[in-house]
Amino acid sequence: DTAVSQTPKYLVTQMGNDKSIKCEQNLGHDTMYWYKQDSKKFLKIMFSYNNKELIINETVPNRFSPKSPDKAHLNLHINSLELGDSAVYFCASSQDLQGASLETQYFGPGTRLLVL
Amino acid sequence: GQNIDQPTEMTATEGAIVQINCTYQTSGFNGLFWYQQHAGEAPTFLSYNVLDGLEEKGRFSSFLSRSKGYSYLLLKELQMKDSASYLCAVMDSNYQLIWGAGTKLIIKP
């Protein structure tokens, strides 16, 4: 069974378009995340959601908006795509944002976005 | 500012031992993680240290010194499949993971 899944795996689109990336986790986790990994391989957190509430919103452009219809899903909508948005986007989930027990994040396979 | 430093690339021989170092400066500390990422794939969890000392898990071990802001990942009996990037990440006082850029490990026969 896939723990964290993302669709699509590859996304090639024109500058200025609007696109969405979907993420689902079947682990029963309370917290989900979106990361952007650029060409230099830095993983930068974009958003995290805990119980359907946005709890961390890094300084990302407001063209990016996370949407969580329920605890198991966190979708990423991107408006007016720009060349610099080309990257790999990873969804992840964890049991909780904080706690005494080991907190690990389980990553989805990534979505490779190329903006032309 | 918050900073995670690790070497960009390392090369080792199959069957040997390699140590990947990570130093960090963060606002608060709630644990240090090591992840493995093969090319074109998602990161996968390797280890977690929150107390000083060595955590051993099979061929992989991870060490932490909080007073020195230092950790290392030790890989023994290297196999070709260990060729990957190894990411060090620290959870800060806001329970946010701060990631290093990763160390690309190349294993040669």
Interface residues (C-beta under 8 A of the other chain):
Chain A: K40 K41 F42 L43 K44 I45 S48 I56 F90 L97 Q98 L102 E103 T104 Q105 Y106 F107 G108 P109 G110
Chain B: N30 G31 F33 E41 A42 P43 T44 F45 Y48 S85 L87 A89 M91 N94 Y95 Q96 L97 W99 A101 G102
